[in-house]
Amino acid sequence: MKFAHINSTPLGYLGAPALVIGFVLFNLALSRIPVDISPTEIARELPKPSSAEMLSSARRTDIDFDVQDTLSRPVFSPTRREFEQVAAPIAPQPESIPPAPPRAVSIPAFRLQGIRKIGADLSALLSISEGEQALWLPVGGALEGWTLEHIDTHSVALRSGEQLAVVDLYPAESPDVSQN
């Protein structure tokens, strides 16, 4: 007596579709069974511990999920309700107070006595008044609360807060002076 082998052509072609049809029928039968989503008896009987009790009794490695509630309800059920987000109460906006306007600082009588460039370094020889000793200031240096911001070939720019002062190396000539 000769038995048909599983690798024979007629059984091979019929076995795979029969297996697929069997899975489809089994899933169809399962999908028609109603799903019970009522709370479990275990969840009703056990009192839920307070968060303070859970924190005091839990070790660092424990992950405390309410596994019974999670596993007792189907996640992919047609009767599952969508998440409804709770509207957060809108807090009244505090009345904004505008910042105080910056205090105007009087611009000192800067005197630019010289500009030098050594390599890539620029510096300016500045003094406040005629009797005071002049100081060499690099870009970013400060004098009487004013910061040297920029050095050109014939002028410098000093800044204090929002105020900007430009001091020329050669002051503008007055029209009263005769030209040579």
Secondary structure, 3 states (H helix, E strand, C coil): CCCCCCCCHHHHHHHHHHHHHHHHHHHHHHHCCCCCCCCCHHHHHCCCCCHHHHHHHCCCCCCCCCHHHHHHCCCCCCCCCCCCCCCCCCCCCCCCCCCCCCCCCCCCCCEEEEEEEECCEEEEEEECCCCCCCEEEECCCEECCEEEEEECCCEEEEEECCEEEEEECCCCCCCCCCCC
